[in-house]
Amino acid sequence: MKLRKVTAASAAVLALALSATACGGDSKDEGSGSGSGGGGKIKIGIKYDQPGLGLKEPDGSFSGFDVDVATYVAKQLGYKPDQIEFVETKSADRENALSRGDVKLIAATYSINDERKKKVDFAGPYLLAHQDLLVKKDSKISQATDLNGEKLCSVTGSTSAQNVKDDFAPKAQLKQNAGYSECIAALQSGAVDAVTTDDSILAGFAAQDKYKGQFKLAGLKLSNENYGIGVKKGDTATLNKVNAALEKMVSDGSWQKAVDKNFGPAGYKNEPAPKVGVIVK
């Protein structure tokens, strides 16, 4: 009798273990996979070096408007903050990161344009920014045409500097760096005369304590930059969920709170919340 009891107990334990294994199969890390929350995680690509938008803090936490938008969207998809893994995604690698499945979403000052839409689906837009110039406070550069013969810095993979050369200053000397922090440091040291990208990004850098009072925005609207959340091409289900989340973020007031929190200290004058699916040319 004693032997039969042990055998029965062992069988029960084995059955329970098999059942737990089967039920736990969906609890996995979310890179490009589908599903919502549960016990899994979601990887979201952001920038690590853009104050006010996407910044990795010294303590390992993350801050910025893109981070707040991504966190809100992830919550609507069923993920808690501790289920989100923020992955650094450089401008030049955003399309590849999605196609490889390294990340599920990208919220990294990712401007929607026709060329990128061939490789990526975009939710949003969730912010309308404008290309501008950041120069030293005593700089005489006030127009894009003033950049002819001057050194202009931007980031590899970004379209901003090429836009200036093509449309305003063909004789500008283009310098490209891996990140905007390198461009800002080059501007501070005098290695370049101006940095160009979106006004939201430039305002974030100008507002940092170590740069306060040194730089100014030229105040130009050289282009309209419609920020979207990148989704793997063809993932319509995720795209629709993200769009619904963005609409809710605007309607419940969370969008404006995030704008005020991240851009208010820099005195940045943002455009009203764009409508999902409406691209401002």
C-alpha positions as a printed NumPy array, in Angstrom:
array([[  0.   ,   0.   ,   0.   ],
       [  2.77 ,   2.389,   0.855],
       [  4.404,   1.862,  -2.553],
       [  1.134,   2.566,  -4.368],
       [  0.664,   5.842,  -2.438],
       [  4.128,   7.081,  -3.418],
       [  3.55 ,   6.137,  -7.036],
       [  0.215,   7.929,  -7.121],
       [  1.72 ,  11.048,  -5.55 ],
       [  4.571,  11.015,  -8.056],
       [  2.139,  10.713, -10.919],
       [  0.166,  13.669,  -9.598],
       [  3.32 ,  15.802,  -9.323],
       [  4.37 ,  14.823, -12.857],
       [  0.958,  15.707, -14.255],
       [  1.005,  19.065, -12.469],
       [  4.491,  19.83 , -13.794],
       [  3.456,  19.001, -17.356],
       [  0.379,  21.177, -17.019],
       [  2.42 ,  24.115, -15.673],
       [  4.917,  23.757, -18.518],
       [  2.16 ,  23.826, -21.122],
       [  0.479,  26.86 , -19.543],
       [  3.783,  28.725, -19.254],
       [  4.655,  28.45 , -22.945],
       [  3.29 ,  31.909, -23.732],
       [  5.315,  33.644, -21.02 ],
       [  8.225,  34.89 , -23.07 ],
       [ 10.106,  37.972, -24.013],
       [  8.314,  40.183, -26.546],
       [ 10.62 ,  41.326, -29.308],
       [  8.651,  41.112, -32.514],
       [  6.167,  38.569, -31.173],
       [  2.47 ,  39.19 , -30.727],
       [  0.349,  39.087, -27.628],
       [ -0.329,  41.557, -24.864],
       [  1.235,  41.665, -21.458],
       [  0.731,  38.567, -19.409],
       [  4.039,  37.377, -18.054],
       [  6.068,  38.546, -21.058],
       [  7.988,  41.674, -21.852],
       [  7.956,  44.159, -24.69 ],
       [ 11.071,  45.698, -26.198],
       [ 10.75 ,  49.282, -27.375],
       [ 13.441,  51.176, -29.255],
       [ 14.229,  54.683, -28.016],
       [ 17.107,  57.133, -28.081],
       [ 19.408,  57.197, -25.074],
       [ 20.963,  60.624, -25.674],
       [ 18.125,  63.074, -26.323],
       [ 17.179,  65.133, -23.254],
       [ 13.455,  65.832, -23.068],
       [ 12.68 ,  63.017, -25.505],
       [ 14.658,  59.852, -24.855],
       [ 17.406,  59.879, -22.259],
       [ 19.054,  57.185, -20.169],
       [ 19.696,  58.718, -16.756],
       [ 22.851,  57.98 , -14.687],
       [ 20.823,  55.704, -12.393],
       [ 19.689,  53.577, -15.331],
       [ 16.154,  54.953, -15.532],
       [ 14.701,  56.609, -18.637],
       [ 13.057,  59.978, -19.169],
       [ 11.589,  62.068, -21.952],
       [  8.468,  62.575, -24.032],
       [  9.09 ,  59.542, -26.248],
       [  9.59 ,  57.427, -23.14 ],
       [  6.319,  58.661, -21.637],
       [  4.435,  58.019, -24.885],
       [  5.939,  54.539, -25.209],
       [  5.109,  53.709, -21.58 ],
       [  1.507,  54.834, -22.032],
       [  1.103,  52.855, -25.261],
       [  2.642,  49.745, -23.719],
       [  0.187,  49.999, -20.811],
       [ -2.71 ,  50.082, -23.252],
       [ -1.273,  46.965, -24.898],
       [ -1.299,  45.212, -21.53 ],
       [  2.244,  45.754, -20.254],
       [  3.235,  47.157, -16.885],
       [  6.258,  49.465, -16.586],
       [  8.44 ,  46.634, -15.278],
       [  7.584,  44.597, -18.391],
       [  9.043,  47.224, -20.717],
       [ 12.635,  46.89 , -21.907],
       [ 13.912,  50.071, -23.539],
       [ 16.522,  49.342, -26.204],
       [ 18.876,  51.983, -27.592],
       [ 18.094,  52.447, -31.271],
       [ 20.342,  54.699, -33.35 ],
       [ 18.831,  56.647, -36.243],
       [ 20.653,  54.593, -38.863],
       [ 19.442,  51.264, -37.432],
       [ 15.755,  51.873, -36.798],
       [ 14.396,  50.036, -39.85 ],
       [ 16.737,  47.085, -39.316],
       [ 15.851,  46.812, -35.627],
       [ 12.201,  46.334, -36.521],
       [ 12.763,  43.958, -39.43 ],
       [ 15.147,  41.8  , -37.372],
       [ 12.667,  41.649, -34.527],
       [ 15.038,  43.277, -32.045],
       [ 12.18 ,  45.482, -30.859],
       [  8.393,  45.476, -31.089],
       [  7.976,  49.256, -31.372],
       [ 10.205,  52.269, -31.953],
       [  9.475,  55.648, -30.371],
       [ 12.643,  57.541, -31.155],
       [ 11.914,  60.911, -32.803],
       [ 11.058,  58.807, -35.85 ],
       [  9.792,  61.142, -38.578],
       [  7.292,  59.601, -40.968],
       [  8.265,  59.87 , -44.63 ],
       [  7.504,  58.008, -47.852],
       [ 10.903,  56.309, -48.076],
       [ 10.687,  54.888, -44.557],
       [  7.082,  53.782, -45.09 ],
       [  8.354,  51.337, -47.694],
       [ 10.096,  49.414, -44.897],
       [  8.124,  50.281, -41.753],
       [  4.507,  50.849, -40.739],
       [  3.9  ,  53.957, -38.652],
       [  1.335,  54.587, -35.948],
       [  0.508,  58.212, -35.251],
       [  1.771,  60.847, -35.677],
       [  1.988,  61.756, -32.001],
       [  4.023,  64.993, -32.282],
       [  4.574,  67.619, -34.963],
       [  8.057,  69.111, -34.766],
       [  9.98 ,  71.356, -37.15 ],
       [ 13.568,  71.238, -38.339],
       [ 15.616,  74.09 , -36.919],
       [ 19.193,  75.173, -36.216],
       [ 20.992,  75.369, -32.88 ],
       [ 23.859,  77.861, -32.79 ],
       [ 25.963,  79.602, -30.184],
       [ 24.274,  82.48 , -28.422],
       [ 26.496,  85.076, -30.136],
       [ 26.315,  83.443, -33.582],
       [ 25.375,  85.589, -36.582],
       [ 23.703,  82.635, -38.276],
       [ 19.998,  83.421, -38.445],
       [ 18.925,  81.832, -41.721],
       [ 19.665,  78.472, -43.317],
       [ 21.387,  80.215, -46.222],
       [ 23.951,  81.598, -43.761],
       [ 25.356,  78.071, -43.507],
       [ 27.094,  78.241, -46.894],
       [ 30.774,  77.668, -46.149],
       [ 30.049,  76.866, -42.498],
       [ 30.334,  73.522, -40.689],
       [ 26.976,  71.878, -40.071],
       [ 26.539,  68.848, -37.829],
       [ 23.841,  66.214, -37.712],
       [ 23.5  ,  62.492, -37.052],
       [ 24.253,  59.639, -39.422],
       [ 20.973,  58.315, -40.797],
       [ 19.09 ,  61.557, -40.205],
       [ 17.684,  63.521, -43.142],
       [ 18.043,  66.953, -41.529],
       [ 21.516,  67.984, -42.681],
       [ 20.924,  66.764, -46.222],
       [ 17.706,  68.793, -46.345],
       [ 19.723,  71.927, -45.568],
       [ 22.325,  71.165, -48.245],
       [ 19.719,  70.32 , -50.867],
       [ 17.317,  73.189, -50.251],
       [ 19.166,  76.074, -48.576],
       [ 22.952,  75.887, -48.32 ],
       [ 24.625,  73.648, -50.918],
       [ 28.072,  74.832, -49.801],
       [ 27.593,  73.887, -46.155],
       [ 30.271,  71.515, -44.87 ],
       [ 28.392,  68.529, -43.555],
       [ 29.728,  66.738, -40.47 ],
       [ 27.995,  63.58 , -39.252],
       [ 28.261,  61.944, -35.838],
       [ 26.755,  58.842, -34.268],
       [ 24.599,  60.838, -31.835],
       [ 23.344,  64.343, -31.147],
       [ 25.347,  64.613, -27.938],
       [ 28.528,  64.492, -30.038],
       [ 27.18 ,  67.249, -32.29 ],
       [ 26.324,  69.46 , -29.326],
       [ 29.788,  68.939, -27.854],
       [ 31.293,  69.878, -31.222],
       [ 29.193,  73.051, -31.263],
       [ 30.325,  73.943, -27.761],
       [ 33.988,  73.485, -28.681],
       [ 33.696,  75.415, -31.946],
       [ 34.393,  72.369, -34.147],
       [ 31.097,  73.056, -35.935],
       [ 29.069,  76.218, -36.42 ],
       [ 25.564,  74.814, -36.168],
       [ 23.62 ,  71.681, -35.384],
       [ 20.452,  70.837, -37.235],
       [ 17.625,  68.52 , -36.367],
       [ 14.124,  68.897, -34.965],
       [ 13.396,  71.86 , -32.711],
       [ 12.118,  69.543, -29.977],
       [ 15.456,  67.734, -29.828],
       [ 17.518,  70.923, -29.935],
       [ 15.407,  72.547, -27.223],
       [ 16.021,  69.583, -24.948],
       [ 19.777,  69.915, -25.272],
       [ 19.757,  73.694, -24.895],
       [ 17.838,  73.346, -21.633],
       [ 20.419,  71.068, -19.991],
       [ 22.185,  72.635, -17.029],
       [ 25.645,  72.22 , -18.557],
       [ 24.591,  74.107, -21.7  ],
       [ 22.202,  76.715, -20.333],
       [ 22.843,  80.164, -21.761],
       [ 25.339,  78.966, -24.372],
       [ 23.059,  78.205, -27.321],
       [ 19.966,  79.51 , -29.045],
       [ 17.44 ,  78.216, -31.532],
       [ 17.337,  80.08 , -34.816],
       [ 13.55 ,  79.744, -34.76 ],
       [ 13.249,  78.414, -38.323],
       [ 10.604,  75.998, -39.529],
       [ 12.612,  74.329, -42.27 ],
       [ 10.365,  71.283, -42.431],
       [  7.463,  69.527, -40.769],
       [  8.493,  66.418, -38.842],
       [  5.62 ,  64.099, -37.996],
       [  6.821,  61.739, -35.257],
       [  5.382,  58.25 , -35.525],
       [  5.811,  54.97 , -33.675],
       [  7.514,  52.439, -35.903],
       [  5.944,  48.985, -36.193],
       [  7.186,  46.029, -38.209],
       [  5.895,  46.153, -41.777],
       [  2.659,  44.217, -42.107],
       [  1.867,  44.001, -38.378],
       [ -1.567,  45.572, -38.789],
       [ -2.941,  44.265, -35.504],
       [ -0.252,  46.002, -33.448],
       [ -0.496,  49.128, -35.604],
       [ -4.22 ,  49.491, -34.919],
       [ -3.753,  48.966, -31.175],
       [ -1.013,  51.592, -30.985],
       [ -3.121,  54.109, -32.919],
       [ -6.019,  53.544, -30.528],
       [ -3.677,  54.04 , -27.57 ],
       [ -2.366,  57.329, -28.987],
       [ -5.892,  58.615, -29.515],
       [ -6.753,  57.758, -25.92 ],
       [ -3.586,  59.464, -24.652],
       [ -4.716,  62.718, -26.26 ],
       [ -8.35 ,  62.444, -25.199],
       [ -7.671,  61.711, -21.519],
       [ -5.17 ,  64.568, -21.141],
       [ -2.064,  62.402, -20.696],
       [ -0.495,  63.697, -23.908],
       [ -0.587,  67.343, -22.813],
       [  0.747,  66.438, -19.367],
       [  3.706,  64.692, -21.   ],
       [  4.369,  67.708, -23.235],
       [  4.307,  70.128, -20.302],
       [  6.521,  67.873, -18.19 ],
       [  9.227,  67.327, -20.798],
       [  9.249,  70.494, -22.913],
       [  7.918,  73.151, -20.546],
       [ 11.257,  73.828, -18.792],
       [ 12.905,  74.582, -22.166],
       [ 10.246,  77.086, -23.201],
       [  9.534,  75.019, -26.307],
       [  6.376,  76.058, -28.133],
       [  4.79 ,  72.825, -29.278],
       [  2.145,  72.37 , -31.919],
       [ -1.26 ,  70.999, -30.856],
       [ -1.609,  67.227, -30.717],
       [ -1.777,  65.905, -34.284],
       [ -4.626,  63.669, -35.381],
       [ -3.728,  60.036, -35.899],
       [ -3.338,  59.305, -39.591],
       [ -3.023,  62.976, -40.596],
       [  0.437,  63.911, -41.895],
       [  1.295,  67.617, -42.136],
       [  3.383,  68.155, -45.262]])
